Amino acid sequence: MQEEIGNKPGEIQENSAIELTETHAEQHTTAKHPFFVFTVNTVLGLVLLAGLVILYIIVLTKKDNQVQLPVALQNSKGKALSVVYLNLDSLNMKYEFIRNLRKDLESTVNRLQGELKKDEESLQKDGADFQQKVQANAISEEKSKQIYEILMKRQQELLEKKDRYTQMMTQQQLAMNQTLTDTLTTFLKRFNRAYRFDYIMGYKSDGEIIVANDSLDITHTILVAINKEYLERKK
């Protein structure tokens, strides 16, 4: 009885040692496993977080660098519109059709001005002769009255001719401008079939546009193409 009792403490101690060893091993295994998982998850989490931060910075940087177009320069789908411009000052100087129209107009103006100047000089000469004759009493009063009425009629006719020629030149100028506008518009519509710009604007030194980006200037391209077409039509 005592031996059984005496052996029990040994068994208990042996069993306790086994249990403690197993418990210690389990605790060691249990403690090691969570530490391994935590370390991998932490590294992956940090890498993912760093990637998100970098992506966020890139997105913000792109937004800051992007030029925000005005609403007027966006179409209904939110797509940026393509806008170019034509320098009208250069067009007036270098477009052969305009130069020829201007030459014709200047020739007509010079011809009419020469005619008016000739009539005016003739009237002034006759008026000066009439005044000398009156002062010298070289003509009668009745003859003086007749000559005076003729001179006044010629002066009135000269003024009417000036007004008529002025209106003629104004109408010819308007017709030339309309012809130019129609010709240019027709050409640009054909030209734009290949490029499909949303807007082709006109720029000139005294116009409403103060500053224009040179990269949007298509004047040279237009001049080369439109002069080529005009010269081919003249052949």
C-alpha positions as CSV (number, residue, x, y, z in Angstrom):
1,M,0.0,0.0,0.0
2,Q,2.8,2.3,0.9
3,E,4.7,1.1,-2.2
4,E,1.8,2.0,-4.3
5,I,1.5,5.3,-2.5
6,G,5.3,5.7,-2.7
7,N,5.3,5.0,-6.4
8,K,2.6,7.5,-7.2
9,P,4.7,10.5,-6.5
10,G,7.2,9.2,-8.9
11,E,4.6,8.6,-11.5
12,I,3.1,11.9,-10.9
13,Q,6.5,13.5,-11.2
14,E,7.2,11.5,-14.3
15,N,3.9,12.3,-15.8
16,S,4.2,15.9,-14.7
17,A,7.6,16.1,-16.4
18,I,6.1,14.7,-19.6
19,E,3.2,17.0,-19.4
20,L,5.5,20.0,-18.6
21,T,7.7,19.0,-21.5
22,E,4.7,18.6,-23.9
23,T,3.2,21.8,-22.5
24,H,6.5,23.6,-23.0
25,A,6.9,22.2,-26.5
26,E,3.3,23.2,-27.3
27,Q,3.8,26.7,-25.9
28,H,7.0,27.0,-27.9
29,T,5.3,25.7,-31.0
30,T,2.3,27.9,-30.4
31,A,4.3,31.0,-29.7
32,K,6.5,30.4,-32.8
33,H,3.7,30.0,-35.3
34,P,1.9,33.3,-34.6
35,F,5.2,35.2,-34.7
36,F,5.9,33.8,-38.2
37,V,2.5,34.7,-39.6
38,F,2.6,38.2,-38.1
39,T,6.0,38.9,-39.7
40,V,4.9,37.9,-43.3
41,N,1.7,39.8,-43.0
42,T,3.4,42.8,-41.7
43,V,5.9,42.9,-44.5
44,L,3.2,42.4,-47.2
45,G,1.1,45.1,-45.5
46,L,4.0,47.5,-45.5
47,V,4.8,46.8,-49.2
48,L,1.1,47.3,-50.1
49,L,0.9,50.5,-48.1
50,A,4.0,51.9,-49.7
51,G,2.6,51.0,-53.2
52,L,-0.6,52.8,-52.4
53,V,1.2,55.9,-51.1
54,I,3.4,56.0,-54.3
55,L,0.3,55.6,-56.5
56,Y,-1.6,58.3,-54.6
57,I,1.4,60.7,-55.1
58,I,1.6,59.9,-58.8
59,V,-2.1,60.5,-59.3
60,L,-2.0,63.8,-57.4
61,T,1.1,64.9,-59.4
62,K,-0.6,64.2,-62.7
63,K,-3.7,66.1,-61.6
64,D,-1.6,69.1,-60.6
65,N,0.3,69.0,-63.9
66,Q,-2.7,68.7,-66.2
67,V,-4.0,71.8,-67.8
68,Q,-7.7,72.3,-67.1
69,L,-9.4,73.3,-70.3
70,P,-12.2,75.8,-70.2
71,V,-15.7,74.4,-70.5
72,A,-16.0,76.1,-73.9
73,L,-13.1,74.0,-75.2
74,Q,-14.6,70.7,-74.3
75,N,-17.2,68.8,-76.3
76,S,-20.4,67.2,-75.0
77,K,-18.5,64.0,-74.2
78,G,-15.9,65.8,-72.1
79,K,-13.2,65.3,-74.8
80,A,-10.7,68.2,-75.3
81,L,-11.4,70.0,-78.6
82,S,-8.8,70.5,-81.3
83,V,-8.4,74.3,-82.0
84,V,-6.0,75.9,-84.4
85,Y,-5.7,79.4,-85.9
86,L,-4.9,81.2,-89.1
87,N,-3.0,84.5,-89.1
88,L,-5.1,86.8,-91.2
89,D,-2.4,89.4,-91.5
90,S,-0.1,87.0,-93.2
91,L,-2.9,85.7,-95.3
92,N,-3.7,89.2,-96.6
93,M,0.0,89.7,-97.5
94,K,0.9,86.3,-99.0
95,Y,-2.3,84.8,-100.5
96,E,-2.0,85.3,-104.2
97,F,-5.7,85.6,-104.8
98,I,-5.9,88.5,-102.3
99,R,-2.9,90.2,-103.8
100,N,-4.5,90.1,-107.3
101,L,-7.8,91.4,-106.0
102,R,-6.0,94.2,-104.2
103,K,-4.1,95.1,-107.4
104,D,-7.3,95.2,-109.4
105,L,-9.0,97.3,-106.7
106,E,-6.0,99.7,-106.5
107,S,-5.9,100.0,-110.3
108,T,-9.6,101.0,-110.3
109,V,-9.1,103.5,-107.5
110,N,-6.2,105.1,-109.2
111,R,-8.1,105.4,-112.5
112,L,-11.1,107.0,-110.8
113,Q,-9.0,109.3,-108.7
114,G,-7.0,110.4,-111.8
115,E,-10.3,111.1,-113.6
116,L,-11.6,113.2,-110.6
117,K,-8.3,115.0,-110.3
118,K,-8.4,115.9,-114.0
119,D,-11.9,117.2,-113.8
120,E,-11.1,119.2,-110.6
121,E,-8.0,120.8,-112.2
122,S,-10.0,121.7,-115.3
123,L,-12.7,123.3,-113.1
124,Q,-10.1,125.2,-111.1
125,K,-8.4,126.5,-114.2
126,D,-11.7,127.7,-115.8
127,G,-12.7,129.3,-112.5
128,A,-9.4,131.2,-112.3
129,D,-9.8,132.4,-115.9
130,F,-13.4,133.5,-115.2
131,Q,-12.3,135.5,-112.1
132,Q,-9.6,137.3,-114.1
133,K,-12.0,138.3,-116.8
134,V,-14.5,139.5,-114.3
135,Q,-11.9,141.6,-112.5
136,A,-10.7,143.0,-115.9
137,N,-14.2,143.7,-117.0
138,A,-13.4,141.7,-120.1
139,I,-16.9,140.2,-120.3
140,S,-20.4,141.5,-120.0
141,E,-22.5,141.0,-116.9
142,E,-24.9,138.7,-118.8
143,K,-22.0,136.6,-120.1
144,S,-20.4,136.5,-116.6
145,K,-23.7,135.2,-115.2
146,Q,-23.9,132.4,-117.8
147,I,-20.2,131.3,-117.2
148,Y,-20.8,131.4,-113.4
149,E,-23.8,129.1,-113.7
150,I,-21.9,126.7,-115.9
151,L,-19.0,126.6,-113.4
152,M,-21.4,126.0,-110.5
153,K,-23.1,123.2,-112.5
154,R,-19.7,121.6,-113.2
155,Q,-18.7,121.8,-109.6
156,Q,-22.0,120.1,-108.5
157,E,-21.4,117.4,-111.1
158,L,-17.9,116.9,-109.8
159,L,-19.2,116.4,-106.2
160,E,-21.8,113.9,-107.4
161,K,-19.2,112.0,-109.3
162,K,-16.9,111.9,-106.2
163,D,-19.8,110.4,-104.2
164,R,-20.7,108.0,-106.9
165,Y,-17.1,106.8,-107.2
166,T,-16.8,106.5,-103.5
167,Q,-19.9,104.3,-103.3
168,M,-18.6,102.3,-106.2
169,M,-15.3,101.6,-104.5
170,T,-17.0,100.8,-101.2
171,Q,-19.2,98.2,-103.0
172,Q,-16.2,96.8,-104.9
173,Q,-14.3,96.5,-101.6
174,L,-17.3,94.7,-99.9
175,A,-17.6,92.4,-102.9
176,M,-13.9,91.6,-102.8
177,N,-14.1,90.8,-99.0
178,Q,-17.2,88.6,-99.6
179,T,-15.4,86.8,-102.4
180,L,-12.4,86.3,-100.2
181,T,-14.5,85.0,-97.3
182,D,-16.4,82.6,-99.5
183,T,-13.2,81.3,-101.2
184,L,-11.4,80.9,-97.9
185,T,-14.3,79.2,-96.1
186,T,-14.8,76.8,-99.0
187,F,-11.2,75.9,-99.0
188,L,-10.9,75.5,-95.3
189,K,-13.9,73.1,-95.3
190,R,-12.2,70.9,-97.9
191,F,-8.9,71.2,-96.0
192,N,-10.4,70.2,-92.7
193,R,-11.9,67.0,-94.1
194,A,-8.4,65.5,-93.6
195,Y,-7.5,67.1,-90.3
196,R,-11.0,67.3,-88.6
197,F,-10.2,70.3,-86.4
198,D,-13.1,71.4,-84.2
199,Y,-12.3,75.0,-84.7
200,I,-10.1,77.0,-87.1
201,M,-10.0,80.5,-85.8
202,G,-8.7,83.8,-87.3
203,Y,-6.0,85.8,-85.6
204,K,-5.0,89.3,-86.5
205,S,-2.9,92.0,-84.8
206,D,-5.9,94.3,-84.0
207,G,-8.3,91.5,-83.3
208,E,-9.9,90.3,-80.0
209,I,-7.3,87.5,-79.4
210,I,-4.3,89.1,-77.7
211,V,-1.9,86.2,-77.4
212,A,-1.9,83.0,-79.4
213,N,0.2,79.8,-79.0
214,D,2.5,79.5,-82.1
215,S,2.2,75.7,-82.0
216,L,-1.4,76.1,-83.0
217,D,-0.6,78.3,-86.0
218,I,-1.4,76.6,-89.3
219,T,-0.9,79.7,-91.5
220,H,2.1,78.4,-93.4
221,T,0.4,75.1,-94.3
222,I,-2.8,76.9,-95.4
223,L,-0.9,79.4,-97.6
224,V,1.1,76.7,-99.3
225,A,-2.0,74.6,-100.1
226,I,-4.4,77.5,-101.0
227,N,-1.8,79.3,-103.3
228,K,-1.1,76.0,-105.0
229,E,-4.8,75.5,-105.7
230,Y,-5.3,79.1,-106.9
231,L,-2.4,79.0,-109.3
232,E,-3.5,75.7,-110.7
233,R,-7.0,77.2,-111.4
234,K,-5.4,80.1,-113.3
235,K,-3.6,77.9,-115.7
